[in-house]
């Protein structure tokens, strides 16, 4: 889904629109498999007749459904509702479904961009991006960014371009 253009200024263009790395939902996939297998075993072992069958089978099904929603659907929705948008003028960070949290960092206010990758991050080509900005909120850490090293280079290039643009179009006294 594209990022809403209504949040952008007239002269602003989206350079990158990122979500956390797809691997962040791998535990949800594993949980889905385990829950489905456990529910299948629970259904197979449930009593077939009597009062117990009318209690056990619904408990297994409701329990499986609750666990599926909590452990599998929630992480997928959380990933899809986390947006890291890099434009030609700023970095927009939006998180949350029920409770929205947002932060905009103007490129001119960014003082440092760094990234870190563990060995596992390097294998799956993700990492953590640290954006240091002037102001009271200071550092923003973006975890599980796909191609974090390339995103860092893109941000550095955009910051340099923005700095040159601001110097070129600075009002003269």
C-alpha positions as CSV (number, residue, x, y, z in Angstrom):
1,X,0.0,0.0,0.0
2,X,1.5,3.4,-1.0
3,X,2.1,6.0,1.7
4,X,-0.6,8.7,1.7
5,X,0.6,11.7,-0.4
6,X,-1.5,14.1,1.7
7,X,1.3,13.9,4.3
8,X,3.9,15.2,1.9
9,X,4.7,18.7,0.9
10,X,4.4,19.9,-2.7
11,X,8.1,19.6,-3.4
12,X,8.6,16.4,-1.5
13,X,9.0,12.9,-3.0
14,X,9.2,9.5,-1.4
15,X,12.6,7.9,-1.8
16,X,12.1,4.8,0.4
17,X,9.0,3.4,2.0
18,X,10.0,0.6,4.4
19,X,8.4,-1.8,6.8
20,X,10.4,-3.9,9.3
21,X,12.1,-6.9,7.6
22,X,9.8,-9.8,6.7
23,X,11.8,-12.0,9.0
24,X,10.1,-10.3,12.0
25,X,7.0,-12.4,11.3
26,X,8.9,-15.7,11.2
27,X,8.1,-16.4,14.9
28,X,4.4,-15.8,14.0
29,X,4.6,-18.4,11.2
30,X,6.2,-20.9,13.6
31,X,3.5,-20.2,16.1
32,X,0.8,-20.7,13.5
33,X,2.2,-24.1,12.6
34,X,2.5,-25.2,16.3
35,X,-1.0,-23.9,17.2
36,X,-2.6,-25.6,14.2
37,X,-0.8,-28.9,15.0
38,X,-1.7,-28.7,18.7
39,X,-5.3,-27.9,17.8
40,X,-5.4,-30.9,15.5
41,X,-4.0,-33.2,18.2
42,X,-6.5,-31.7,20.7
43,X,-9.4,-32.3,18.3
44,X,-8.2,-35.9,17.5
45,X,-7.9,-36.7,21.2
46,X,-11.2,-35.0,22.3
47,X,-13.9,-37.3,23.5
48,X,-16.5,-38.2,20.8
49,X,-19.5,-38.6,23.0
50,X,-21.0,-37.4,26.3
51,X,-20.9,-34.1,28.1
52,X,-17.1,-33.9,27.9
53,X,-17.2,-33.7,24.1
54,X,-19.4,-30.6,24.2
55,X,-16.9,-28.9,26.5
56,X,-13.5,-30.0,25.2
57,X,-14.0,-29.4,21.5
58,X,-15.2,-25.8,21.8
59,X,-12.4,-25.1,24.4
60,X,-9.8,-26.4,21.9
61,X,-11.2,-24.4,19.0
62,X,-11.6,-21.2,21.0
63,X,-8.2,-21.5,22.6
64,X,-6.6,-22.1,19.2
65,X,-8.4,-19.1,17.7
66,X,-7.3,-16.8,20.5
67,X,-3.7,-18.0,20.3
68,X,-3.8,-17.6,16.5
69,X,-5.0,-14.0,16.7
70,X,-2.6,-13.1,19.5
71,X,0.6,-14.9,18.3
72,X,0.2,-14.8,14.6
73,X,-2.1,-12.1,13.3
74,X,-1.0,-9.4,15.7
75,X,2.7,-9.5,14.7
76,X,1.7,-9.4,11.0
77,X,-0.6,-6.4,11.6
78,X,2.1,-4.7,13.7
79,X,4.7,-5.1,10.9
80,X,2.3,-3.8,8.3
81,X,1.3,-0.8,10.4
82,X,4.9,0.3,11.0
83,X,6.1,2.7,8.3
84,X,9.6,4.1,7.8
85,X,9.3,6.7,5.0
86,X,12.3,8.5,3.7
87,X,11.5,11.5,1.5
88,X,13.6,14.2,-0.2
89,X,13.0,16.5,2.9
90,X,12.5,14.3,6.0
91,X,12.2,10.9,7.6
92,X,8.7,10.0,8.7
93,X,8.2,7.2,11.3
94,X,4.7,5.9,11.9
95,X,3.9,3.0,14.2
96,X,0.7,1.4,15.7
97,X,-2.8,0.3,15.0
98,X,-4.9,1.3,17.9
99,X,-2.3,3.7,19.4
100,X,-0.5,5.7,16.7
101,X,2.9,7.1,17.3
102,X,4.6,9.3,14.8
103,X,7.8,11.3,14.4
104,X,9.1,13.4,11.6
105,X,12.7,14.3,11.4
106,X,13.8,17.0,8.9
107,X,16.9,16.0,7.0
108,X,18.5,19.3,8.0
109,X,18.2,18.4,11.7
110,X,19.9,14.9,11.4
111,X,23.3,15.1,12.8
112,X,24.4,11.4,12.5
113,X,23.1,8.2,10.8
114,X,24.6,4.9,11.8
115,X,23.7,1.3,11.4
116,X,24.6,-2.0,13.1
117,X,24.3,-5.6,12.0
118,X,24.7,-8.8,13.8
119,X,25.9,-11.8,11.9
120,X,22.3,-13.0,11.6
121,X,21.3,-9.5,10.3
122,X,24.0,-9.7,7.7
123,X,22.8,-13.1,6.5
124,X,19.2,-11.9,6.1
125,X,20.3,-8.4,4.9
126,X,18.7,-6.3,7.7
127,X,19.9,-4.3,10.6
128,X,19.3,-1.5,13.0
129,X,19.5,2.1,11.9
130,X,20.3,4.9,14.4
131,X,19.3,8.4,13.5
132,X,20.6,11.2,15.7
133,X,18.9,14.5,15.4
134,X,19.2,17.9,17.0
135,X,16.3,18.6,19.4
136,X,14.9,17.2,22.6
137,X,14.0,13.7,21.3
138,X,17.6,13.0,20.2
139,X,18.1,9.5,18.8
140,X,15.6,7.4,16.9
141,X,16.3,3.7,16.6
142,X,14.7,1.8,13.7
143,X,15.0,-2.0,14.3
144,X,15.0,-4.7,11.6
145,X,15.4,-2.4,8.6
146,X,15.8,-4.2,5.3
147,X,19.2,-3.3,3.8
148,X,20.1,-1.0,6.7
149,X,23.6,-0.2,5.3
150,X,22.1,0.9,1.9
151,X,19.4,2.9,3.7
152,X,22.1,4.6,5.8
153,X,24.0,5.6,2.5
154,X,20.7,6.8,1.0
155,X,20.0,9.0,4.0
156,X,23.6,10.4,4.0
157,X,23.2,11.3,0.3
158,X,19.8,12.9,0.9
159,X,21.2,14.9,3.9
160,X,24.1,16.2,1.7
161,X,21.7,17.1,-1.1
162,X,19.4,18.8,1.3
163,X,22.2,20.8,2.8
164,X,23.3,21.9,-0.6
165,X,19.8,22.8,-1.6
166,X,19.3,24.9,1.6
167,X,22.6,26.7,1.0
168,X,21.8,27.4,-2.6
169,X,18.3,28.7,-1.8
170,X,19.1,30.5,1.4
171,X,17.5,34.0,1.5
172,X,20.1,36.7,1.1
173,X,20.3,39.6,3.5
